[in-house]
Amino acid sequence: MHSVGYLSRINFRAFSRALEKLTLAHGVSAGQWRFLRVLWDQDGITQRELVDRTGTTEATTVRSVNGLLKSGFITRDEARAAEDEDHAHRQRPTAAQRTAAAGHRRQ
């Protein structure tokens, strides 16, 4: 008999593979999907806020955001941020991504 931890890991891996298969069909990795989901719920947040909301490292967030920018899934605006930062970039899903999110929520 297998432990609950082992079975949970197997289940998570199967789910991750299935999610990756579904998202790659749209040119989005499962990792990027996490960031798009956050931006669909609240666009215009900074990369620092994305780090906090996704629980990822700054390096992972930078790579994912740059990939989403290059693919045209998000745009970036420069805006004033908190006192401890001179400026920040706010990420926003493109109009096409907002439409896709609305369709996904209806399902």
C-alpha positions in Angstrom: 0.0 0.0 0.0 1.3 3.5 -0.9 1.3 6.5 1.5 -1.0 9.5 1.1 2.0 11.6 0.3 3.1 9.3 -2.5 -0.4 9.2 -4.0 -0.8 12.9 -3.8 2.5 13.4 -5.7 1.4 11.0 -8.4 -2.0 12.8 -8.6 -0.3 16.2 -8.8 2.0 15.1 -11.6 -0.9 13.7 -13.6 -2.8 17.0 -13.2 0.2 19.1 -14.1 0.8 17.0 -17.3 -2.9 17.4 -18.2 -2.9 21.1 -17.6 0.3 21.6 -19.6 -1.2 19.7 -22.5 -4.3 21.9 -22.5 -2.5 25.2 -22.1 0.2 24.5 -24.7 -2.5 24.1 -27.3 -3.0 27.9 -26.8 0.7 28.7 -26.7 0.8 29.1 -22.9 2.8 27.0 -20.5 1.3 25.8 -17.3 3.6 28.1 -15.4 2.5 31.1 -17.4 -1.2 30.1 -16.9 -0.7 30.8 -13.2 0.2 34.4 -13.9 -2.6 34.9 -16.5 -5.1 33.7 -13.9 -3.9 36.3 -11.4 -4.0 39.0 -14.1 -7.5 38.1 -15.2 -8.7 38.6 -11.6 -6.9 41.9 -11.2 -5.0 43.5 -14.0 -2.7 46.4 -13.6 -0.6 44.9 -10.8 3.1 45.2 -10.5 5.6 42.3 -10.8 6.2 42.5 -7.1 2.5 41.9 -6.5 2.6 39.0 -9.0 5.4 37.5 -6.9 3.3 37.8 -3.8 0.1 36.5 -5.3 1.6 33.5 -7.1 4.2 32.5 -4.5 6.9 32.3 -7.1 10.4 33.8 -7.0 11.2 37.1 -8.7 13.4 35.4 -11.3 10.6 33.0 -12.2 8.1 35.9 -12.4 10.5 37.9 -14.7 10.9 35.0 -17.0 7.2 34.2 -17.2 6.2 37.9 -17.6 8.8 38.4 -20.4 7.5 35.3 -22.2 3.9 36.5 -21.9 4.9 39.9 -23.2 6.8 38.4 -26.1 3.8 36.2 -27.0 1.5 39.2 -26.9 -0.6 37.8 -24.0 0.0 40.8 -21.8 1.1 44.4 -22.0 3.2 46.5 -19.6 2.6 50.0 -18.5 5.0 52.1 -16.5 3.4 53.6 -13.4 4.4 55.1 -10.1 4.4 52.6 -7.3 5.1 52.5 -3.6 7.5 54.9 -1.9 10.3 52.3 -1.8 10.3 52.0 -5.6 11.0 54.8 -8.1 8.8 53.2 -10.7 7.2 49.9 -11.5 5.6 48.2 -14.5 2.0 47.2 -14.3 1.0 44.1 -16.2 -2.3 43.9 -18.0 -3.9 41.1 -20.1 -4.5 42.0 -23.6 -8.1 42.5 -24.9 -7.9 39.0 -26.5 -6.9 37.5 -23.1 -9.7 39.3 -21.3 -12.2 37.8 -23.8 -10.7 34.3 -23.4 -10.9 34.7 -19.6 -14.6 35.7 -19.8 -15.3 32.7 -22.0 -13.5 30.4 -19.6 -15.4 31.6 -16.6 -18.7 30.9 -18.2 -17.9 27.2 -18.7 
